[in-house]
Amino acid sequence: MGEFKRDLYKREHDRQLGIEQLQKMQEMPWFKLLKEDVERGDVFPALRYSGEVDFYYRGALLCKYKGNLKGAPTTSRNKEPFNPENLDDYKMIKKGCEEWGRKASGEANERAALSVLYGKFSPYIKPAPSMILLDIEVGFPKLFLNNEENHRNTQVDLLFLDKSTGKLYFIEVKEAGDGRVKAESGDRSAQEIFDSVPVVEQLNEYDAHLAAREDEILTAYQNYFSIMREIFGCEIYSGKLSLYNRTKLLVYGESTENGIQSLKALRAKLGNDLIVFENVLDMVDDLPERITAGSFCEEP
């Protein structure tokens, strides 16, 4: 959702997504097409700090909307205007996103893989699940502690909300073949392997942001609920929020021998904050239990 600066965050959204801008957007044919897909869980909307709403399909950016009195989207995935005049036009644009997902590699492939979570945990489907996917690709700006830059700009993959408790969970996701979740094992101890796995530094950076920005994060997402209610006409959550103070790590896919030893070292240190799925992410119906209570799968 972008930088968590409470006053500026609210001011940007009040200016870019005011009542007139939202009403104009809701009247537009392109929005009516997207709204149907949002309610089916095919398209996922994400509210950004700058006052934009990003719409994702199959992990690709379908379009952006930044408040304007014409109700026109600002751009599409390939930087071209997004203005489908009918359902056939819209299907062609989505087909381009699907092709992007099939060809994607690296982090783009990861985003495509994560898109299967939209339909399972979107807060806009009916009935909405108790554990909902609230936001994706959540950005934090540079973190300064004691007037020194401690951590660079960072971006966490997923944010879930457990509506039964009001607790927010940030989750970083890695495919098992990603070098950032592996380290050479050899004769090294579990602690030595753990200290060498690159994702550990990433998790520590995220945790520092959570600790320093907890109040700002909670306030930002209360604003999030209000704006998304205006846009989509649904009550996502109305209770009090709290924040789980560590970033969980979700690893999916088959691991190499080094990967297996690295996962064992990660599990020894992270405990319930490591979640492992040995296959793709379309069989994750027990993910809510894994998030709230840790991973119950067999030791890797």
Secondary structure, DSSP 8 states (H G I E B T S, - for coil): -----HHHHHHHHHHHS-HHHHHHHHHSHHHHHHHHHHHHTSEEEEE-TTSEEEEEETTEEEEEEE--TT----EETTSS-----SHHHHHHHHHHHHHHHHH--HHHHHHHHHTHHHHHH-TTSSS--SEEEEEEEEEE--EEETTEEEE--EEEEEEEEETTTTEEEEEEEEETT-GGG----TT--HHHHHHH-HHHHHHHHHHHHHHHHHHHHHHHHHHHHHHHHHHH------S--EE-SS-EEEEES---HHHHHHHHHHHHHHGGGEEEESS-TTS-TTHHHHHHH---S---
